[in-house]
Amino acid sequence: METLWNALEWAVAEHGDKPFLCIPARADREYLPEGAEYTFAEIQAEASTLSEAYRKAGWGPGHRVALALDNHPAHFVHFLALNRIGASQVPVNPYYLKGELEYLFEHSEAAITVAAPWQIEKLQDAGAPTVVSLDGFTPPPAPTVARAETPGLTTEIAVIYTSGTTGRPKGCVLTNDYALAVGRWYRDLGGALTLKPGAERVYVPLPVFHVNGGINTPAALMLSGNCLIMPDRFHGGTWWDDLAATRATAMHYLGVIPPVLMAAPPSDADKTHGIKFGLGAGLDPALHQAFEERFGIPMVEVWGMSETGRFLANAYQPRQIHTRAFGRATDDMEAMVADDAGAPVADGVEGELLVRTPGDDPRRYFFDRYLKNEEATEEAWAGGWFHTGDVVTRDETGMLYFVERAKNIIRRSGENISAAEVENALIEHPAVAQVAVMSCPDEMRDEEIFACVSLSAEVAPDTLLTFAAERIAQYKLPGWLAVMDALPVTGTQKIQKHQIFAKGFDPRSDPRAIDLRVAKAGMKRR
């Protein structure tokens, strides 16, 4: 098996008439309000016809196609069609604003953009390359001659953009080898995450521009003959009804989902849902046991990144649900807790999590590279280990526990947000003299964005929020802001974030902290 298309061919041969993709009904959605379901054979037939149309128009290896289709089932049809001919997809985050979209299109060098009709005007305004509507789609002629090669394990299949520590997102180049490896990994994890061949229906309320919903889980379900249930997004008010209506047997979650579900009044649906496990990250240990007892579902915390594909999971008993445990190293993925010099630390001591594949090629099955950024790629792989930027500890049994992020990244509702990108948006305001962005705790979203600013002129916090909202997507805006006389700096005028607040201090407790979460929620999503 060399490609995801081969995985689909295998699934059709073994499970052709079984469902592969289910779209739950949603009356207010722009597409398929009554829902839909497609078998493996139906998806293959559509993708096969589409791939021939792409091929006839000259598309193939060396070409990238931007897909701005939200969670529409056509995203998977186009992705698989492109995979068959050796072309690559660049999924578009629908919450990006004009500047963010301009960067994605310029950096990725996607040649065309396949767009849902409701996205076209926004994409054209951002200068998207050759926007072609999904409605009545016909591939335009390819701009260059495709490379003469047969798609295989090393063929690029996607460029996924993930927040960088120095501002702009980095493009993770992924291959068939990556996708097939993570698919096998998930399929074979076992324990509380056991996938029975041809028997599971996994509900994934996550966007396809993330690897979880867009690559990792679909690959695992193709390799196990199971069904992906893909809503447009998380809907807390109808969550259990949606799971029942789609006959889901498993669900994925982010840290924000369990608190919302726990806040709802108890009902009969709490135990009549048919879900046998939840897979996700960011569930507060203080809530974990109560959630499992109320809903009767083992909620399995995992750790992974776009760069790693494969993930570690706390899937075997005794699961340590009162902690931030996320699993142990395996025979297929080594893990080390290291100090700043890259040397291992003792059990119980905090250090950075480093991971690699055992054997001669430590990078095998990881991302291929950061697009156009060889320096960042090599820095991430310093010493032959992938440096995750996550601070963890390990106990004497090998169990790993998440502590915090060392990188300049904020993890809000499952989104990795670059503090530097938020800082760049705020510092452009003429009244902002200094800015430092960091995380603060949030009971619903795991972390929230906290901005500290010093001003050269008086300006209202809401004005700063509105200013930033013209430059970055709504979910990246600060939820809290503190105006300070000055921020601590080094002799070279570099802001020292670690000196603003004492370690362990909750910035929300500072008397200068202003809660902007309501104002942030009211900002128009564009």
C-alpha positions in Angstrom: 0.0 0.0 0.0 1.7 3.2 -1.2 -1.0 5.9 -1.1 -4.2 6.9 0.6 -6.0 6.0 -2.7 -4.7 2.4 -2.2 -6.2 2.5 1.2 -9.5 3.5 -0.3 -9.2 0.7 -2.9 -8.6 -1.8 -0.1 -11.6 -0.5 1.8 -13.8 -0.8 -1.2 -12.7 -4.4 -1.8 -13.3 -5.4 1.8 -16.1 -3.1 2.9 -17.5 -1.5 -0.3 -21.1 -1.3 0.6 -20.5 -0.1 4.2 -20.7 3.6 5.0 -17.5 5.7 4.9 -18.8 9.2 5.3 -21.9 10.5 7.2 -23.0 14.1 7.2 -25.5 14.7 10.1 -28.7 16.7 9.3 -28.5 20.4 10.1 -31.4 22.6 8.9 -29.4 25.9 9.1 -26.3 24.6 7.2 -25.4 25.9 3.7 -25.1 22.4 2.4 -27.0 19.1 2.8 -29.5 20.3 5.4 -31.1 16.9 5.5 -27.8 15.1 5.9 -26.3 12.4 3.7 -24.4 9.1 3.9 -21.9 7.7 1.4 -20.4 4.2 1.1 -16.8 3.5 0.4 -17.8 2.5 -3.1 -19.7 5.7 -3.7 -16.9 7.9 -2.6 -14.4 5.9 -4.7 -16.6 6.3 -7.8 -17.0 10.1 -7.4 -13.3 10.5 -6.6 -12.3 8.3 -9.6 -14.4 10.4 -12.0 -13.0 13.6 -10.6 -9.4 12.4 -10.7 -9.7 11.6 -14.4 -11.1 15.1 -15.0 -8.1 16.6 -13.1 -5.7 14.3 -15.0 -7.2 15.2 -18.4 -6.7 18.9 -17.5 -3.0 18.2 -16.9 -2.9 18.1 -13.1 -0.6 15.7 -11.2 2.6 15.5 -9.1 4.1 18.9 -8.3 0.7 20.7 -8.2 -1.1 22.0 -5.2 -4.8 22.8 -5.0 -6.4 24.9 -2.3 -9.6 23.4 -0.9 -12.0 26.0 0.6 -14.9 23.6 1.2 -15.4 23.8 4.9 -16.5 20.3 6.1 -18.5 19.6 3.0 -18.1 15.9 1.8 -16.7 17.2 -1.4 -13.5 18.1 0.5 -12.8 14.3 0.9 -13.7 13.6 -2.7 -11.3 16.2 -4.0 -8.6 15.2 -1.6 -8.8 11.6 -2.6 -9.0 12.5 -6.3 -5.9 14.6 -6.0 -4.1 11.9 -4.0 -4.8 9.4 -6.8 -3.0 11.5 -9.4 -0.2 12.6 -7.1 -1.3 16.2 -6.5 -1.4 17.9 -3.1 -4.2 19.7 -1.3 -3.9 22.9 0.8 -7.0 23.0 3.1 -8.2 26.6 3.8 -9.2 27.7 7.3 -12.6 29.4 6.8 -12.1 31.7 9.7 -9.0 33.4 8.2 -9.2 37.0 7.4 -7.9 38.7 4.2 -4.3 39.1 5.3 -4.1 35.5 6.6 -5.5 34.2 3.4 -3.1 36.2 1.3 -0.2 34.7 3.2 -1.5 31.1 2.8 -2.0 31.4 -0.9 1.3 33.2 -1.6 3.3 30.8 0.7 1.7 27.5 -0.5 1.8 28.4 -4.2 -1.5 26.6 -4.7 -2.4 26.9 -8.4 -6.2 27.0 -8.0 -8.8 27.2 -5.3 -11.8 25.0 -5.2 -14.4 26.9 -3.2 -17.8 26.4 -1.7 -20.2 29.0 -3.2 -20.5 30.9 0.1 -16.7 31.4 0.3 -16.1 32.7 -3.2 -16.4 36.4 -2.6 -14.1 36.4 0.4 -11.5 34.3 -1.4 -11.5 36.5 -4.5 -11.1 39.6 -2.3 -8.0 37.9 -0.7 -6.5 37.2 -4.1 -7.0 33.5 -4.1 -5.6 31.8 -7.2 -8.2 30.9 -9.9 -11.2 30.4 -7.7 -13.4 27.7 -9.1 -16.9 27.1 -7.6 -17.8 23.6 -6.3 -21.1 24.0 -8.1 -20.6 22.6 -11.6 -16.9 22.1 -11.0 -14.6 21.5 -14.0 -10.8 21.6 -13.5 -9.2 24.4 -15.4 -6.0 23.6 -17.4 -3.0 23.0 -15.1 -0.6 26.0 -15.1 2.5 23.8 -15.5 3.4 20.3 -16.7 3.0 17.7 -14.0 6.1 15.8 -13.0 6.4 12.4 -14.6 6.3 10.1 -11.5 4.1 7.5 -10.0 2.5 8.5 -6.7 4.0 6.7 -3.8 4.9 6.8 -0.1 7.1 9.9 -0.4 4.6 11.9 -2.6 3.3 15.1 -1.0 -0.4 14.9 -0.2 -1.1 18.0 1.8 0.3 21.2 3.3 -1.3 21.8 6.7 -0.7 25.2 8.3 0.1 25.2 12.0 0.9 28.2 14.1 4.5 29.2 14.3 6.4 30.6 17.3 7.7 33.6 15.5 4.5 34.9 13.7 3.2 33.4 10.5 2.0 29.8 10.4 4.4 27.2 9.1 3.3 24.9 6.3 3.7 21.2 7.3 4.3 19.1 4.2 2.8 15.7 4.7 3.2 12.5 2.6 1.4 9.3 2.0 3.8 7.6 4.3 2.7 9.9 7.1 -1.0 9.4 6.5 -0.8 5.6 6.2 1.4 5.4 9.3 -1.0 7.4 11.5 -3.9 5.5 10.1 -2.4 2.2 11.1 -1.4 3.7 14.5 -4.9 4.7 15.4 -6.4 1.5 14.0 -4.1 -0.6 16.1 -3.9 1.3 19.4 -6.4 -0.9 21.2 -7.3 -0.6 24.9 -10.1 1.9 25.4 -9.6 3.1 21.8 -10.2 -0.3 20.1 -11.7 0.0 16.6 -13.6 -3.1 15.5 -13.3 -3.6 11.7 -16.4 -2.5 9.8 -18.4 -1.8 13.0 -17.5 1.8 14.2 -19.0 5.2 13.4 -16.7 7.9 14.7 -18.2 11.4 15.3 -15.5 14.1 14.7 -16.7 17.7 15.3 -13.4 19.1 14.1 -12.4 21.0 11.0 -10.9 19.3 8.0 -8.0 21.9 7.9 -6.7 20.1 11.0 -4.9 16.8 10.6 -7.2 15.0 13.1 -10.4 15.5 11.1 -8.8 15.9 7.7 -6.2 13.2 7.5 -5.5 11.1 10.5 -9.0 9.8 11.4 -10.1 9.3 7.8 -7.0 7.2 7.1 -7.6 5.1 10.2 -11.3 4.5 9.2 -10.4 3.6 5.6 -7.9 1.1 7.0 -10.5 -0.4 9.3 -13.6 -0.2 7.1 -15.3 2.2 9.4 -17.5 5.4 9.1 -16.5 9.0 9.6 -19.3 11.2 10.9 -18.4 14.8 10.0 -20.6 17.7 11.2 -19.9 21.2 10.2 -18.7 22.0 13.8 -19.5 21.4 17.4 -23.2 21.9 18.4 -23.6 21.6 22.2 -27.3 21.9 22.2 -28.0 19.0 19.9 -24.9 16.9 20.7 -26.5 13.8 22.1 -29.4 13.9 19.6 -26.9 14.2 16.8 -24.9 11.2 18.1 -28.0 9.1 18.4 -29.3 10.1 15.0 -26.0 9.2 13.3 -25.6 5.9 15.4 -22.2 7.0 16.5 -20.1 4.5 18.5 -17.2 6.8 19.3 -16.5 10.6 19.5 -13.6 13.0 19.3 -13.5 16.1 21.6 -11.5 19.1 22.5 -11.2 20.6 26.0 -14.1 23.0 25.5 -16.6 20.2 24.7 -16.8 18.4 28.0 -17.6 21.5 30.1 -20.3 22.5 27.8 -21.9 19.0 28.0 -21.6 18.9 31.7 -23.3 22.3 32.1 -26.5 20.9 30.4 -29.3 19.6 32.7 -29.2 15.8 33.3 -31.3 13.8 30.9 -32.0 10.3 29.7 -29.6 10.9 26.8 -26.7 10.9 29.2 -26.6 7.1 29.1 -28.5 6.1 26.0 -26.0 7.4 23.4 -24.2 4.2 22.3 -20.7 5.9 22.6 -18.0 3.5 23.8 -15.1 6.0 23.9 -14.1 9.6 23.5 -10.7 10.6 22.1 -9.2 14.1 22.6 -7.1 16.4 24.6 -7.4 19.2 27.1 -10.1 17.7 29.5 -9.6 19.2 32.9 -8.5 16.5 35.4 -11.0 18.1 37.9 -13.8 17.3 35.5 -12.6 14.0 34.0 -14.0 11.5 36.5 -17.3 13.4 36.9 -17.8 13.3 33.1 -17.0 9.6 32.8 -19.4 8.8 35.6 -22.3 10.9 34.3 -22.1 9.8 30.7 -20.5 6.3 31.1 -17.8 7.0 28.5 -14.0 6.5 28.9 -12.5 9.8 27.8 -9.0 9.0 26.5 -6.5 11.9 26.6 -3.9 11.8 23.8 -0.9 13.8 22.7 0.1 14.6 19.2 1.0 17.3 16.7 0.6 18.0 13.0 4.3 17.3 12.7 4.1 13.9 14.4 0.9 12.4 13.0 1.0 9.5 15.3 -0.1 10.2 18.9 0.5 8.9 22.4 -2.6 7.8 24.3 -3.6 7.1 27.9 -5.7 4.2 26.7 -4.9 1.3 29.0 -6.0 0.7 32.6 -5.3 2.1 35.1 -5.9 5.3 33.2 -4.7 8.2 35.4 -7.7 10.5 34.8 -7.0 12.8 37.8 -3.8 13.9 36.1 -2.6 15.3 32.8 -1.3 11.9 31.8 -1.3 11.2 28.0 0.5 7.8 27.6 3.8 6.2 27.3 6.4 5.8 24.6 6.0 2.7 22.4 8.1 0.4 20.3 7.2 2.6 17.3 7.7 6.0 18.9 10.5 6.8 21.3 10.1 9.6 23.8 12.6 11.5 26.0 12.1 14.2 28.6 15.1 16.5 28.0 16.8 19.6 29.5 17.8 22.6 27.5 20.9 20.9 26.3 18.9 17.9 24.9 20.1 15.5 27.7 17.6 13.3 29.5 16.3 14.4 32.9 15.4 12.2 35.9 11.9 10.9 36.4 9.7 13.5 38.0 11.8 16.4 36.6 10.2 18.8 34.1 11.7 18.9 30.7 10.9 19.2 27.0 9.2 16.2 25.3 11.4 14.9 22.4 10.1 12.1 20.1 11.4 10.1 17.2 11.0 6.9 15.3 13.4 4.1 16.4 15.9 2.8 13.9 18.0 4.3 11.2 15.6 7.0 10.2 14.2 8.9 13.2 12.1 11.1 10.9 10.2 8.3 9.3 6.4 8.7 9.4 6.7 12.3 10.7 6.0 15.4 8.6 8.4 15.8 5.6 9.5 19.4 6.3 8.3 22.9 6.9 7.6 24.4 3.5 10.2 26.9 2.4 11.8 26.8 5.9 14.7 24.4 6.0 16.2 26.3 9.0 13.0 25.7 11.1 12.9 22.0 10.0 16.5 21.4 11.1 16.0 23.3 14.3 13.0 21.1 15.2 15.1 18.0 14.6 18.2 19.1 16.5 20.1 16.1 17.8 18.1 13.6 15.9 14.9 14.1 18.0 11.8 16.1 17.2 11.5 18.9 19.7 7.8 19.3 20.5 8.1 22.5 22.7 5.9 20.9 25.3 7.1 20.7 28.9 6.3 17.3 30.5 7.3 15.0 33.3 7.7 11.2 33.3 7.1 8.8 36.2 8.9 5.6 37.0 6.5 3.6 34.9 7.2 5.7 31.8 3.8 7.5 32.0 4.1 11.0 30.6 2.3 14.0 32.0 1.7 17.3 30.3 2.8 20.4 32.2 2.8 23.4 29.9 3.9 24.7 26.5 7.5 26.0 26.3 6.9 27.3 22.8 5.3 30.7 22.2 2.0 29.0 21.5 -1.4 29.2 23.2 -3.7 26.2 23.0 -7.3 27.6 22.9 -10.2 25.2 22.2 -7.9 22.9 20.3 -6.4 25.7 18.2 -2.7 26.4 18.3 -2.4 30.2 18.3 0.9 32.0 17.8 1.5 34.6 20.5 3.8 36.4 18.1 1.0 36.6 15.5 -1.3 38.3 18.0 1.4 40.6 19.2 2.1 41.6 15.6 -1.6 42.5 15.1 -1.7 44.7 18.2 1.7 46.5 17.9 0.5 48.0 14.6 -1.9 50.2 16.5 -0.2 53.6 16.8 -1.0 53.9 20.5 0.6 50.6 21.4 4.2 51.0 22.6 4.8 47.5 23.8 2.9 44.2 23.8 3.4 40.8 25.2 0.9 38.0 24.6 0.7 34.8 26.7 -1.9 32.3 27.9 -4.0 32.3 30.9 -6.3 29.5 32.3 -9.8 29.2 31.0 -12.4 26.8 32.5 -14.2 26.3 29.1 -11.4 26.5 26.5 -8.3 25.2 28.4 -6.4 28.4 27.7 -7.3 31.9 26.7 -5.2 34.7 25.1 -3.9 37.3 27.6 -2.4 40.5 26.2 -0.2 42.9 28.2 0.3 46.3 26.6 1.9 49.6 27.4 0.5 52.7 25.6 1.9 55.9 24.2 -1.6 57.4 24.1 -4.9 56.6 25.7 -7.1 54.1 23.9 -10.0 52.0 25.0 -9.4 48.2 25.2 -12.4 47.6 22.9 -10.8 49.8 20.3 -7.7 47.7 20.4 -9.8 44.5 20.0 -11.6 46.0 17.0 -8.3 47.0 15.5 -6.8 43.5 15.9 -10.0 42.0 14.5 -9.3 43.6 11.2 -6.0 41.7 11.0 -6.4 38.2 12.6 -9.2 35.7 12.8 -11.7 36.1 15.7 -10.5 33.1 17.6 -7.0 34.6 17.9 -8.2 37.8 19.5 -7.2 38.5 23.2 -9.8 37.4 25.7 -8.1 39.4 28.4 -6.0 42.6 28.3 -3.9 44.4 30.9 -2.7 48.0 30.4 0.7 48.5 32.2 3.0 51.4 32.6 5.9 49.5 30.9 6.8 45.9 30.2 10.2 44.5 31.5 12.9 44.3 28.9 16.5 43.2 28.5 19.4 45.4 27.7 18.6 45.0 24.0 15.0 45.9 24.6 13.6 42.4 24.2 10.5 42.0 26.3 10.9 39.5 29.2 7.6 37.8 29.4 8.6 35.6 32.3 9.1 38.7 34.5 5.6 40.1 33.9 3.9 37.7 36.3 5.4 35.3 38.9 5.4 31.6 37.9 2.1 30.0 38.7 0.3 33.3 39.0 -3.1 33.5 37.2 -2.9 36.8 35.2 -6.7 37.1 35.4 -6.2 37.9 39.1 -4.2 41.0 38.3 -6.2 44.2 39.1 -5.3 45.6 35.7 -6.8 42.6 33.9 -9.8 43.5 31.7 -12.2 40.7 30.6 -12.8 41.0 26.8 -14.3 37.6 26.3 -17.9 38.9 25.7 -16.6 41.6 23.3 -14.5 39.0 21.6 -17.4 36.7 21.2 -19.4 39.5 19.6 -16.9 40.2 16.9 -18.1 39.2 13.5 -16.6 35.9 12.2 -15.4 36.6 8.7 
